[in-house]
Amino acid sequence: MPAIIANYGEKVVPANVKNFLNKEILTQYGWQESVVSLCQRYGLTGVFLSWHNFTVIGQVQILERLSFRLVNPLQKSLFILSKSVIMKLVMKGGFFMSWQDNYQLWQNAELTSDLKNDLAEMAKDEDKLIEAFTKPMEFGTAGMRGVMEPGINAMNIYTVRQATEGLARFMDQLPAEQKAAGVAISFDSRYHSQEFALNAAGVLGAHGIKSYVFDGLRPTPELSFTVRHLHTYAGIMITASHNPKQYNGYKIYGPDGGQMPPEEVNQIVAYIEKVTDLFSVKTLTQSELRAHNLMQLVGEDIDEAYLAKLATVTIRPDLIKKVASELSVVYSPLHGTGKVLYDRVFRTAGLTNVVVVPEQAVLDPEFATTPFPNPEFPQTFELAEQLGAKNGADLLIATDPDADRLGAAVRQPNGEYQLLTGNQIAALMVNYILAAKQAIGELPADGCIVKSIVSSEFAAKVAASYGVETRDVLTGFKYIGEQIEQMETTGQGHFLFGFEESYGYLVKSFVRDKDAMQASVMLAEVAAFYREQGKTMYDGLQELFTKFGYFQEKTVSFDFLGLSGHEKMANVMKEFRANPVTEVAGVAVVATEDYQNQTKTLADGTVEKLELPTANVLKYYLTDETWIAVRPSGTEPKIKLYFGVESDSAATSTAKIEKYQADLATRLK
């Protein structure tokens, strides 16, 4: 601490004061004691009852009062210096700041009325204050996501401004042409989403960066399309995807329409970390932005371009036309952005018998009918199932609030509906896409599908039967986007489909993120394919099981909440590496992939090099062809266990997963 203060002193005070500070004060006492000592020396002890009992902000206020009482230039300089040092360290995110200090800063700030009210309410719960004000929210390759409330570890206009200021400073150092390309901005149906979007535009505008802001909520994949269509340098999507109503989030997209790559994100994060005074970030009002041509509203013009591309997703429009009147589909946007475009999307594809779940077609930030608007949860399909039973629907589709993920349920022979897993949906779509392209002579010899390393081998086995390559990438759709870019740039490989087990799919590359609008159309076409044969998609799935084996997957999440959550997660992963898994429930591990160390270790000790980028993921391969992966979430305080098994029956696969889960769960508690 003394050295830091001395360095500041060297810059802001004369040498004699610096020497006095170093020799007479800091060499004899610690930082806090030095101020008390000086006060005692000059008869100012009455001002202090206990210096240690004051927060940093309180200490600054005391120094302010003391500096006015002193008349000796040397004394006055030292106290002004003391105040300056503390504040500079505070503004640099220095180690002086406790949660109480941060909380006091927010209490003294001119907050918006809603944040001021929320802060007053939070004052009743110290645990909440500690959570909100101890450390800043993390910004990773998937952006940031958190509860909407006051604090540095929460989503609010000040943390949104801070993040955008980091992006703006990063863009300031780009070539003029790239900076001038601007930023596209969209948002979902959540509380404050549009407000956050406009605040982001205001910060960008203060740096002379133009933004293209949607006139209303739009899906995440349309934002990805917009970046490519308008050739902007970046995109911002305000959404918390499928999280509950109290959450919101902020994602940054790069020039290719995919989420910003890690290298650029790291640079942006470095700029964000320098923005320590959240309340001084400069921003422009909407009227100022419009007056200086720094914000342009977009909407129907982009919708039409995006819909025109969506019309190219279907492979056999004739097939859809043939069964359109018979094929019945129920769709739910789960109170989100899918409502904006779904009707035109389905009609453009020729699907005329699509009924929306009315209660969930309300743009409601409360998500009143489904507190967890995640299309992988059975609860989200309850209303769709009721409507489907009434209409005799073949297929139920639900998209999450920002319409990048899709879940589906299919009618069984007994009339009830079975919710499909993300991997089963992918296998059905891969089988149809490849079969349909093969039938019309459009299956390329160098065709390729791309999936994440924690997704099933089911679709890969289907693809192999058509002579199509499967490429594995790290979790995160940006890595699938990178493979698409590589194929298009080198001419080696032809992208046919991309997916993640977490219900994210991409059929055509005019978008570089998960696209539930594309997936909805394609899945309905798959249903039409089976309908023409007098079958259901459930029948089609059973046929794939018979041909390729019974694949079953499960993802189990373990929560690590609170301030110590991330530290506990790090310790769990450290323990997995320190004590390698050699067997699970008595079944031997034949290979372990460690993507953080980029190594694949075989049972005999042989070590091979992995070619994928580094990531904190461990993947184990067992002798019975089971694979298991351990991975911390990139957006939530969770560690996820992924299980993938293959057997000759559903019962056997289920039993395997239960056995392996019970064994490994003990290592995550």
N, C-alpha and C positions, 0 to 999 in steps of 0.2 A: 504493500500500500504506500509506504513513504516514497518509494522510487517513482511510482506513478504520479504522486503529487509533485515530487521534485521535477519531473519532466514537464508537467503543466507549468510549474513555476518558471522554468527556464524560458518558456515561450511568452508568458504574460506579465512577469514582474521583473524589475531591475535586479542586477546581480546581488546587491547588498541584501535585498529582501529575500532572495533565493537562499543566500548563505545563512541568513538568520533562521529561515524556515528549516533548512537542513540541519545546521549545527546545534542550534539552541532548542529546537522543539522536537523534530522527528527523530533525532538520534537518541533522545532521552525518553521519549514516550511513544505509545501507539497513537494512531490517528485520533481516536475519540478523546484519549487522555490529553493530547496536546492542546486541544481547544480548551478543555477544562483548566489545564495548567496556565495557559495564557490569560484566561479570564481571572484566575486567582492572582496572577502576577500584577494585573492592572486593576484590581479591586472590583471586578465584575462578577464575583461569585454568586451574588444574590440573584442573578438572572437564572442560574441553574439550580434546580433541585436535584435532578439526575439526568445528565446528558444521555445516558444509556436508555432511558425510558422513552425517548423521543424516536419517532420514525424518521427516516431520511428527510422526508418533506418537512417534518417538524423542525429538524436540525437546521435545514436551510432557512426556515422562517426565523429561527433564533439568530442565526448569523446575520440575516438581513437587519434585524433590530439592533444587534451589537455594532454593526458597521456604522450605523448612524450616530451612535453614542461616542464613538472614538474620534479624537481630534488629532492624535499623533499620526502622521502619515504612514509610519512603519506599521503601527498597529492596524490602522485602517486597511492598508494594503493586504495584510495577512488575512484579515477576516473576509475581505472581498474575494481574495484568492481562494480561501476555504470554501466559500459559497460557490464560486465558479467551478472548482474541482469537483465538488459533489454533483452539481447539476450536469457537468459534462459527462461524468461517469454514468449518471442516471440516463441521460439522453443516448449514451452509447450502449445501453442495456447492461450497465455495469453491475457488479455483484453487491452493491449497496441495497438493491431493490428487493424488499421482502414483499409478500402478498399484501401486507398492510400498506406498504408504500404505494404499490400499484393501485390498490383500492382507494387510497386517499387522493391520488391523482385523478381518478375517475370521479370521485365525489366533488372535486374542485373544478372539473371541466364543465363546459357549457354543452351538456348532452341534449339530444332530442328528448321530447317529453316522454315518449314511450320507454326509452332507455332509462331516463331518470326515475320513472315509476318502478321499472323492473329492478333498478339498483336499490331503491328503498325497500322493496320486498325481499331482495336477497340479503339485506342487512340482518334479517331475522335468522339466517341460517349460515353459521360460520363455515361449515363444511362446503357449502356452495361457493362462498367467497374464496376459500382456499383453492378450490378447483378452478375457479374462473380467473384468478389473479396471480397465481404462482408462476406459471411459465406460459410463453406464447403457444398458440396452436401450431402444430407442425404442418409444413407445406411440403408435400412429397410429389412424386411423379404423377400421382392421381389428383393433385391439387390439395385442397383442404376441405374439411367437413366437420361440422360441430353443431352444438345446440345454439339456437338464436337467443342471446341474452347479452348483458354487458360483460366486459372483461376481455383480457388479452388472449384467453383460451376459448373463444366463442365466436360465432358468426354475428357480426353487426356491421354497421356502415363504416366504422373506424378500422376494423380488421380487413374489410373489403378494400377500403382505400389504401391501406398499407400494402396489401398484396398487389394491387393495381399500380401503385407507385413503384414497386419493385419491377414489374413488367415494363412500365414506362421508362424507367432509368435504363433497363436493359436495351430497349428499343432506341433510346437516345444515342447509343454507341454503334448502332447499325448503320450501314450505308444509307444515304438519304433516300434512295429509291425504295428500299425495304421499309423504312420508317413511314414513308408517305403512303404505303399500301394500306396502312390502317389496321383496324381490329373489328371483327364481327362479334356481336354480342346477342345472346338469347337467354331466355329464362323460363322456368317452369311455373306451376300453379301454386307454389308455396307462399306462405306469409313472407313479405319483404323481398321476394325474388325480383320484382320489377324495380323496386327501390335500390336494391344492390346493383342491378344492371346499370341504372342511370348514374349511380355514384361512380361506378367504374368508368363510364363514359366521361364523367366530369373530370376525373383525375387524368385520364388520357388526354383530354382536351387541353388541360393546363400545360401539357408538354407539347402541344401542337400536333397531337396524333389524332387522326380522324377515326370515328367509330361508326359502324353501321349497325344500328340497334333495331331489333324487331318491334313492330308496333303492338305486339301482343305475344303471349306465350307461344313457344314453338318447341318441337322435339329436339333432343340432343343431336340425333343424326342429321337433322336439317341444318343445324349450326355447322356441323362438319362439312356438309355439302356447300354451305354458303361461303366458308373460307376458301374452298376450291373454286367455286363459281365466280366469286368477286375478286379472287386472287389477293386476298388480304394477307398480311404477314402472320396474323394470329387470330385466335377466337377465344371468347370467354363464355362459358356456360354456367349460369347460376342454377344449381340443382343439388339436391341431396339424393337423387335417384329414388331408391325404394325404401329409404329410411322413414321412421315415424315423423309426425307433423312438426315436432319441435326442432327438427334439424334443417339445416340448409348447407350448401356447399358451393365451391368455386373451382372450376376446371379451366385449364389453359390449353388451347389447341395451337399446333404449329402450321406452317405454310402448306403442308400436304393435306391438312384436314384431320390428321390424327392428333392424339394428345401429345403435347410437347415432349420431345425426347429427353432422357435424363441429363445429358450434358448441358443443354440449354436451361432445363429446370434448375440445375445446380447453380448456374450463373444468376438466374432470376432470384433464387432463394438468397444468394449472397447480397443482392441489392435490397431484398425485403428486410433482411436482418439489420441493415443500416438505417432503416426507417423506424427509429425507436420512439419518436414522438408522434403517436398516432393522430393527435389532435391538430397538428400543424401541417398536415398534408394538404397541398393546394388543390382546389377543385373548382370547376366552373359550373354555373347553373345551366339548365336546359336552354334558356333563352340566349345565354352567352354562347353556348355551343352552336346553336342554330345560326346566330348572327354572324359568326366567324366561319361558318361552313365546316365545323369540326364534328358534327353529328348528322347523320342521314338516317331517316327512318326507312325500314324495308319491311316488306310483308307479302302481299299478293304476288308481286313481281318474282320474288324468290320461290314462293309456293308453286307457281306455275312451272318454273324451271325444274324444281325438285319433282313435281308430279309427272312431268314429261319423262324424266329418267326412271321413275318408279314404274312407268308403263312398260319399260323394257325388261322388267324382272321376270315376267312369265315366259316360259319356254314353249308351251303349247296352248295358245289362246283358243284354238279350235276345240281342245278338250274341255276347257272351262265353259265355253259357249254351249257345248253339247249337254252338259249336266247342270248348268247354272240354275235352272228353275227347280231342280231336285235337291241340289246341295244346300243344306241349311247350316249357317254359321252364326254363332252368338259371339259378340265382341264386347269387351269392357276396357275402357281407358283408365280405370281405377282413379277417377277424378283428375286426370292429368292431361298432358299435351296431346295425347293420341286423339282426343276428341276433335281437335282443330282440323285434322286432315282425313280421319279414317274413312268417312263416307265417300269422298272423292277418290281415295286410294283404291277402295274395293270396287267402286263402280267403274273406274278406269280399267281395272283388270277384268271386267266383265262379270263380276260376282254380284248378282242382283238380289240374293236372298240372305242378306246379312242384317241381323237385328242387334241393336245395342242394348246393353243393360241400362235402363233409364236412370236408376238410382245412382249409378256410378259414372254417368255421363255428365254429372254436375261438376263444374270446376270448383272444387271445394278444398281449401288448404287444410281443413280439419280432417280430411279423409274419413268422413263420418261413418261410412259403411265398412271400412277396413282399416283399423288403426295401424296395421303393418302392410302398406301397399306394395307387397312383394309378390310377383306372379308365380313364385315357386312354392308359396304357402297354400295349402288346401283351403284355408278360411277365405281367401280372396275370391274363390270360385263358387262360393255358396249361392249367391244370387244368380250367377251365370248358369249354374246347374239347374236351379228352379226354372229359369226361363227356357233353358235347353230341353228339359223334360216336357215342358208345355208345348214347345214347337217341334219336338223330335229332331233336334239339331244333331248333325254329324260331328261337329267340331266346336269347341269353346276356346276362345283366344282372349288373353288378357295381357295388356302392356303396362309396364310400370309408369309412374307419373311423368318421367321425361322421355318415355317411349323409345328407350334403347334396348330394353330387355323384354322378352316375350315368354309367357308360359302358356300351356295348352292342356286341355283335357279331351279325351276321345270317348265316344259311346261304345260300351261293351255289349255283348249279346243279350245280357239281362236288362238292358236299358239304362243302367247306371253309368256314371262317368269315371274314367280313370285318369288321374293327373299324371302326365308324362314328366320324366326327368329331362333336364337340359340335354343330357347325352342321348337319350332316346329320340328327342325331337331332331337332334343333329343327324343321327343315323338314318332316320326316315327321310329327311331332306336330301342328304347325300345320295342315298340309294335312288331317289326319284330323279334328282338333277342329272346324275350320271347315266341312268337308264334312258331318260328322255333325250339327252344330247346324243347318246349313242344311236337311238332309234332314228333320229333325223340327220345323222351323219355329222354332228357338230362337236363330238367329243375329241379334243385335241390329244395328240400323242404325248405331249409334255404337260398334260393336265395335272393340277396340284390342289390339294386342300391343305389348310393350315389350322392347327389347333394348339391350345395351351398344354403345357406339360402335366397339368392336373386334370385334363379331360380324358374321357374314356378312349380305349382302343377300339371300341365298337365301330365307330364311323371309319376308323383307319382300316379295319378289316374289310368293311364293305367297299371302301375305295380301292383297296388292293385287288379285289375281285374284278374290277374294271380296268386294272392296270394303271391306276392313278396313284401318284405319290402323295404321302402325307408328311408334312413338315411340322415339327414340334417347336414351339416358342415359349418364352417365359409368360407368366400370367400378366395380362394387360393387353388390351386390344391394339395399343400402339405398336406392339411387336408383330402382330398380324399385318398391320399397315406397312411396317417396314419391309416385310416379305413381299407384299404386293408391289411396293415401290421398286424393290430389287428385281422382281420378275419383269416389270415393265421397262426398267432401265437397261437391263442386260439382255432381255429377250430370251432368257433361260427360265422356262416354266410359264404356265398359263393358269392364272388364278381362277378357281371354280367355286370355292366356298371357304369360309372361315368361321370358327366358333370357339366359345369357351363353355365349360360345363355350367357356368353360372347364368345360363339362359341368354347368352349374347350370340348373335348370328349376323353374318354378312354374306349376301349373295353376289352383289355386283360392286365394283370398286369405285363408283362415283361418290361413295361415302367411305371414310376411313375410320369408322368406329362402328360399334354395334348398331344395328338398324332394325328395330322391331317393325317398322312399316314395311320394309322389304321382306322380312321374315313372315309377316302376316299374310302377305300375298302369296309367297311361295308355299307356305304350309296349307293354305286353302287350295292351291293347285295340287298339292300332294293328296289332299282329301278328295278332290275331283278325280284324280287318277284311280283311286280305289273305288270310288262311287261308280265309275263307269264299268267296273268289273263286278259290281254288285257286292262290294266289300266295304269295310270300314277301315280307318287307320289303325284301329286296334288289331284287326285281322292282319294288316300289313306288318305290324310290329311282331306279331307272333311268327309270321313267316320268316322274318329276319332272325329271330331267336333260333328257329329250327335250323336255318341254314348256317349261321355263324357262331352259335353258342349263346348261352344266357349270360349276358353282361349285366352287372349291377354295380352301381356306384353310390357312395354316400359321403356327404361332407358334414363334419361335426365341428362346431365352433365352441371355443372355450374363452370366456370373457375375462379380461384383466382390467378392471375399472379403477378409477382413482388416479392420483398423482404418481403412485408407484407402479402403475400398470405397465408402462413401457419398459421399466427396469426389470420387472418380473418376467415379461415376455423375452427380453434379451437373455436373462438368466436361464430360462427354459431352453432356448435354442443353444445356448452355450453348453448346457448339460447334455443335450442330445449329441453334441459334437465331442464332448469330453469322454462320454461313455457310449460308444457307438452301439447301435441296435444290431445284434447278430442273429436274433431270432424273435419271432412274434408268435405268441401262443404255441410255441413248440415247432413252428415252421421256420426253417432256416432262411436267412437273407443271403441271396447270391450276389447282389450288387447294391452299392449305395452311391447315389449321385449327390454331390454337395455343390450346389450352384454358386455358393458364396466363395468357395475355394476353387471352383471350376474343375473338380475332379470326379472321376468315377472309379470307385474302389471295389474290386472283385473279392470274392470270398477267400481266394488264395493269396490276397495281399497285393495283387497287380493293380497299379494305378494308371488310369488313362485320363487324357485331357478332354474336358468338355469345351465345346466351341461357342456355346451361348453366352450372353453377357452375364455378369455377376448378379446374383439375387440371393436373398436369405431364404433358401428353400432346400430341404432335404427330401430325397425320394428313394424309397427302398423297393427292391424287386425280390419277391419270394419264390421259392422253388415250385409253387403251385400256380405260377403265372399271375399271382396277385401283385398289385403295386400299391404302395402307401406313400403319401407325401405329407410333410409337415411344413406349414408356411404361415408366418405372421401376416395379417391383413394389412393392406396398404392404406386403408381409409378408416379403420375402426380398431379399437383396442381388443383385438381377438387373435388367437392362434387357431388356425384351421387344420384339421386332420382330414385328408382325402383318402378314400378307399376305393379301389377298383378291382373287382373280382370277376372271374369267368368260370362257369360250370355248366352242367347239363340241365339245371332246373332252378326255378326261383327260390325254392326252399333251401337248396344247398348254398346258393349265393348269399341269401340272407343270413344263414347260420354262420358262414365264414366271416362276414362283415361284423356281426355281433361279437364273435370270438376275438377278432383282432382289435376291435374298438375297446372292449373291456380290458385287454392287456395294456394297450398304449395309453389309455386315459389316465392311468395312475401316474404317468410321467408328466402330466400337465396340471396337476393339482398341488 
